[in-house]
Every structure is written in C-alpha cells, then in structure tokens.
Amino acid sequence: MPTTRENTEDRSAVRTLLRLWPYVRPARARLSAAAFVAVLASCTGLVIPLVLKWMVDGPVADRDRAGVWLGALCLLLLGFAEALLFGARRWLVARPLSHVEAEMRAALYRRLQRLPVAFHDRWPSGQLLSRATADLGLVRMFLAFPLTFLLVNSVTIVIGVIIMLLQDWTLGLVILGPAIPVMVMCVVFEHRYAVVARRAQDQVGDLTTVVEESVLGIRIIKGFGRHRSQAQAFREISKSLRGTELAKARLLATIWAVIVTLPELAIGAALVLGAVQVADGELSAGTLVAFLSTALALRWPVDSIGFLLAMSQEAATATERYFEVMDEEPESEKAESEEAENREAENGERDRDRDSVVGADATAGAGLRFDGVVFRYPDADPTSPPTLDRVDLHIRPGESMALVGATGSGKTTLTALVPRLHEATSGRITLDGTDVTAMSRSELRSKVAVAFEEPTLFSASVGENVLMGTDAEDAGRDELERALAVAQADFVHALPQGADTQVGEQGLSLSGGQRQRLALARAVVGRPRFLVLDDPLSALDVHTEAAVEAALRQVLADTTALIVAHRPSTVLLADRVALLSGGRITAVGTHQELLRGNPEYAHLMSGTGRQEDDR
C-alpha cells in the first residue's frame, strides 16, 4: 500500500498544478475569457469609489440634487454590470471544467485498466476510488475558482493600490504597511497546509477502503460477529481524519486572523490620519471617501488570500495523488521487444539443450512452452528464493497438462504468467514458438482464455458476463448456449429473466458453484487456442463436477490446456501431469506413472483436504 507522504519540501505547488495543462488546454479559450471577464468585473467595482469622490466633491458639496441622482444612477449601473460580468464568468467556466474533470476521470480509468496486476495488488481500491472522485472534485474546484481569482484578486489589489497611491501617497503607504508580514505568513501557511492537506486526502482514501471492504465483506463480518471491531476501525480512521481536518481549520483560522486583522488596523489608521488631513484642509472629503471606499473594496481580495491558498494547496496535493497513478508504467509502454531479446540472449544456451530437458517427444516451437522461467514478486525480498525457479515445461499442441503441487508451490503464479498478468523475471514462455512478450496483449489474450478458482462476476447480466470471454462482435445466443452447456450452467434458464438476469455486484446473488460455472463458461465461449484453468471445479458437488468434466473433455480435445488440479478427478481430465515442487517442475508423466513412481505426488493425491494456493 502506498504510504502517506508528508514531506513536501521538494514539491512545488505551481509545478505540480502545471501538469494539469494538457487537460486544461482544450478549454483555455473559455477559461481565459472567464478570467478576463472577472478582471473586468473587479475593475468595474474599483470605479465605484471614483464616482463617490466625484459625487462628494461635486454635487454633494454644491448641493446639486440632479447631480446626486446622476451619481446614484451611475453607481446602480456599475453594480449591475459587475454582477452581470461575474455571472458571465461562472457561465463560461461551468461546461468546460465539467468536461476537464470527466476527461481526467476517463484517463485515470483507462490507466487503471492498463496497469499490471502487481500494481493492483499493492494499492487499496479505496485509495484509487478517492483519487477518481474526491481528488478530481478538488481539482475542478481549483480550476473554477482559485485559479481565476488568484489572478483576478492580484490584479485587483495592484490596481487598487495604484489608485490609492494616486489619491494620496501617504495614506497609501499606511495601507501597504501590513503587506510584508502578510506575505511572510502566507509562505509559512502554504508549507504547513500542504502537509496536512496531503495527510487528509490519504486518510480519506483509507476511510473509503474500510467502507468498501466492510460492504463487500458484510457476510464475513456478520457471520463472525465482527461488526464491532470493524466499527472500531472505522471510528479510529474517522477520528484521525477529524483531527487532521481540525488542524487544517486551525491553520486557516490563523492565517485568516492575520490577513483580516492587519489590513483592518491599517484602514483604521488611514481613516484617522485622513480625517486629520481633511480637518487641516490638506485633503478633500471626496478624496478621503474614495480612498477609504477603495480600501474597503480591496478587503475581499485580501481576505480571500487565505482560503484561496488553502484550496490551491489541496488541489496541488490532489493533482499529485492523481499523477501518482498516471505516472505508473502501463503494460503496453514497456519495452516488450527489448525484454524478449534480452530473454532470448539469456536463454540461448538453455535453448540448445531444451530437447533433453523437456523430452525427446517435444516438437520445437509448438504448443505452450516454459523455458527456464524464473519469477519473483516485485515486493519480495531480493535475497529470498524466487517463487518460480527455472521452470521448464512443454505442453504439446492439443494436449491437456494438469499442474499439481503443494500449497505455496507457485501453481497459480505459473498460470498467471501465460496471459502476462504477471511478468516473468527471466526465462521465456512461448505459444506455438512465439514469445508471449513479442505479442501485443490484445493478441495474446485473444489466444489465451483463463478461469480462476475465485470467480469474479460483474454487475451485468449473466449473458454479458459470459460473452465477456470473446472478442467476436457477432457472438450471440448460440455461442452463449454452447458455453453454458459445457459449464453445466443450466440453472441460468431458471433465473427470472434467464441469461438476461442481472447477477448483482460480485455475483453474490449466486452460489459459489454457480459463479464458478459461469466463469468456466466465460473461459470456453471464445473457443480459445490455449486454455488456462486454475482449479475451475473446486466449488462443485461431485455430481455436477462429473457432468462438467464430461462436457469439458470435448473442449479440451480442440485446445492446448494447462489445468491447476488438486483432486484426482480433475487430474484425470489431463493427458499428462506436471508436479511443481519448490518452485520447479520435478516430474512429468501420466497420472498412473506418477502415482507409482513419485512419492510426493502419491501423497498429494491421497491428501485429506483440498489444497489452496496462497498466492
């Protein structure tokens, strides 16, 4: 699992946020127009103090009633124009920013689909879900509000300060007095807030993971009465998140107190000094009113600096978390051809001796072949023995090979290497003489079908789940019925809507045996050239198992198959058996040959319980 990263010293919020540019670029015209409109609206607000100065020094001083009404009309029109411009800004950004968020979410989903299984083994799904929802929401809010108003407010403050200095430079210097301490506080605040913002977003991901696991594992929680311990785990993470959010609130309150208090004191000092100057005749009343009105108009741009910086930091950490996933190397971007060439060179000597290793009956380049395959999990200790160590195995075209071994021997891992759910550390796997690393994954997975011991079904209809196993666009009812017949899944016809019945999340509305039969139907529906089955009949009763085996034999007659088996009945489906022990193939032969000549195999076949892989 990725750890929470709180060291943000080397991270630049600006540099991180600039990575959003490829997604924002298509909307740059409307966002630029929105920023221009917002600047125009703010500048319109700064005209109001100038109108007030004209009214006080002109119509009011001269008791010109018509002039006062004219000034009031000007103020009304300026207010209306300001409101209209800010409304136009919101209209300009709403549609493009929703599109930006949708595109980023779609890109994240595509990347998740292309990332290797090892990545998904490391990352909790709740962390990924929070990046696709809460984090992208923060990014959209940043693009809609802080991004624009950091610019708009900066321009407004600069123009406002210039106006005030032009009206009276001494009062202007009084107003500028708090600028340096405010900027120092903003720098300190930005660094500290970045740390707690990152921590909070990681904790949201952890909380999402707990909720998701509690929902998916509700049967276990209820079955073992673990609702209190799960609730306690939820409360602890919630408490930590609450503490982090309170820390954010304290930081924001501190910076806001400074940003609000110091300018207010400066305005008060300017009021006193200006009143003295008006009394001494050094300053007109209209100029003082205009100066103070301008200062008050700048209160919102100055006061908003705190939470705009906070929102920007949250968006920066959300962007950082988003690109932590996007920066992971997807399967298709690996230098597959180079890997294949390296393996070819590494195993050239082994290839020359291959026939003596796999047997004289091995036809070179045909069927499914493992040559010196070594595999170590990416997170394993480099000094530990590999999970698979120099595996040599040849399955002839049209042959079915049963793979037998004790718990933890690496059977499931070996089967996962064929469709490249994991990448072999070294060695070579070939299909009809072609290295699997030289094939595109779409080509490879169109040739190889898999069925796992733990079947996964999606929130879709039975038919959609089964037909997921074929790329044929014209695959229809006939292919579906054939696959259901092979898997002895006749129960589908008794469902409320037959094959159109929705199975629900994870297919938990079905029994384990029913889910396993649908997974088997999905594996055979596409008539694959190579079939990899990981103990596909483990959840079936003996009568159903016998019927499935009888139908499966017809399928195996036309394909090359590797079948992980734990029971003699499943082993008898295969033409030959390979024994995997200590990460290596130690024996290959028929079931009867190994029973007579291999004590380890005989012991496994006479075991009292079903063996399960731990990985």
Beta strands, then each sheet from edge to edge (+ up, - down):
strand 1: 368-375
strand 2: 388-395
strand 3: 400-405
strand 4: 426-431
strand 5: 434-435
strand 6: 448-451
strand 7: 530-534
strand 8: 560-564
strand 9: 576-581
strand 10: 584-589
sheet 1: 2+ 1- 4+ 5-
sheet 2: 6+ 7+ 8+ 3+ 9+ 10-
end
